[in-house]
Amino acid sequence: MKTLTLNLPDTVDLDDQEAVMLLATKLYEQGKLSLGQAAEVSGYSKRTFMELLGRYNVSIFNYDASELKNDIKNAGDYYLRH
């Protein structure tokens, strides 16, 4: 795992844990980290990380529209076959 050192102005009202959470959340939202990886980076369990995503207006369902449409189609096809 990489170590990152970040210098922020003293005027930024942000503790270390919140900064790490913001970074993990943004990387998850952009698809650069999986849910498990983002949880590990943030120092939370996967379940807790999922619960905290709402505070940052990030959905746990990290799909773009085409992926979601494809999943819905696949689910419908499966349902029709069974």
C-alpha positions as CSV (number, residue, x, y, z in Angstrom):
1,M,0.0,0.0,0.0
2,K,1.2,3.5,-0.8
3,T,1.7,6.1,1.9
4,L,0.6,9.7,1.1
5,T,1.7,12.8,2.9
6,L,-0.6,15.8,2.4
7,N,0.0,19.4,3.6
8,L,-3.2,21.4,4.0
9,P,-3.5,25.0,5.1
10,D,-4.2,25.5,8.9
11,T,-7.4,27.2,7.9
12,V,-8.9,23.9,6.5
13,D,-11.1,22.5,9.3
14,L,-10.5,18.8,8.6
15,D,-9.2,16.1,10.9
16,D,-7.0,13.3,9.5
17,Q,-9.8,10.7,9.6
18,E,-12.2,12.9,7.6
19,A,-9.5,13.7,5.0
20,V,-8.9,10.0,4.6
21,M,-12.6,9.3,4.3
22,L,-13.0,12.1,1.7
23,L,-10.2,10.6,-0.4
24,A,-11.4,7.0,-0.1
25,T,-15.0,8.1,-0.9
26,K,-13.9,10.0,-4.0
27,L,-11.7,7.2,-5.3
28,Y,-14.6,4.8,-4.8
29,E,-17.0,7.1,-6.6
30,Q,-14.6,7.4,-9.5
31,G,-14.2,3.6,-9.7
32,K,-10.5,3.7,-8.8
33,L,-11.1,1.7,-5.6
34,S,-13.5,-1.2,-5.0
35,L,-15.8,-0.9,-2.0
36,G,-13.6,-3.2,0.0
37,Q,-10.4,-1.3,-0.9
38,A,-12.1,2.0,-0.1
39,A,-13.2,0.7,3.3
40,E,-9.7,-0.6,4.0
41,V,-8.1,2.8,3.1
42,S,-10.6,4.6,5.3
43,G,-10.0,2.3,8.2
44,Y,-13.6,1.2,8.5
45,S,-15.3,-2.1,8.0
46,K,-17.0,-2.5,4.7
47,R,-20.4,-2.3,6.3
48,T,-19.5,0.9,8.2
49,F,-18.0,2.5,5.0
50,M,-21.2,1.7,3.1
51,E,-23.3,3.4,5.8
52,L,-21.0,6.4,5.8
53,L,-21.1,6.9,2.0
54,G,-24.5,8.6,2.4
55,R,-23.0,11.4,4.4
56,Y,-20.9,12.2,1.3
57,N,-23.8,11.8,-1.1
58,V,-22.2,8.8,-2.8
59,S,-24.3,5.7,-3.7
60,I,-23.1,2.3,-2.7
61,F,-24.3,1.2,-6.2
62,N,-21.3,2.4,-8.2
63,Y,-22.7,1.8,-11.7
64,D,-22.8,4.0,-14.7
65,A,-26.1,4.0,-16.7
66,S,-25.0,1.5,-19.3
67,E,-23.9,-1.1,-16.7
68,L,-27.2,-0.7,-14.8
69,K,-29.2,-1.1,-18.0
70,N,-27.2,-4.2,-18.9
71,D,-27.8,-5.7,-15.4
72,I,-31.5,-5.0,-15.6
73,K,-31.7,-6.7,-19.1
74,N,-29.7,-9.7,-17.8
75,A,-32.0,-10.0,-14.7
76,G,-35.1,-9.9,-17.0
77,D,-33.6,-12.5,-19.4
78,Y,-32.9,-14.7,-16.4
79,Y,-36.4,-14.3,-15.0
80,L,-38.0,-15.2,-18.4
81,R,-35.9,-18.4,-18.6
82,H,-36.9,-19.6,-15.2
